[in-house]
Amino acid sequence: MPTTTNVYNYCPQCGNKLVQSPISGVTRPNCTHCSFIHWGDYSLGVGGVLWRDEKVLLVQRAYNPGKGVWTIPGGYVDQNEGIAEAIVREVKEETGINAKPVSIIALRDRPGEKHDAYIIFLLEDLGGSLEAEAAEVSDLGFFTLEECGALQIAQLSLSAIEASMSGTGFTRKDGVKMIGKSSVLYQI
Ligand SMILES: [Zn+2]
């Protein structure tokens, strides 16, 4: 039977020791004193492809893993933040550029010790001048597709840039009533 990663020894809700038992076909750490079940560890990231004058915005990572590699800007989504708000914030923080999400053009899924999903937006350029976030970005700029090919660039970023040229994707559908008042629907 598959198991989830066991990062908790004690219940984060009530502090009692967790036990391992099968729940929905998987051995999962869970608490016999309260309702807590550790379903797994997940993280959610966003990236953005932003074109200006037929050049795409890239940043060079200032830290490991991947120090020196060029990527599209992006980062992790905060707990109570929408994915569209997260990419606008990350692009502004990392590059100084103001961006508006247009559509979702790609999604990278990576199950594992931490299940990591990364959603990539096509962004509209709302202006602003380049200013690197010193702690995270060692260099940045706008590059033609040909120039991208000559850089040490992450394959995922290159795939996203290529996807951005097809012009289709999921767009935000406002006004749809769903369970959870903060829910937002993206659809073709
Ligand atoms: Zn508990």
Boltz pocket constraint, residues with backbone or C-beta under 6 A from the ligand:
constraints:
  - pocket:
      binder: B
      contacts: [[A, 11], [A, 12], [A, 13], [A, 14], [A, 15], [A, 16], [A, 31], [A, 32], [A, 33], [A, 34], [A, 35], [A, 36]]
      max_distance: 6.0
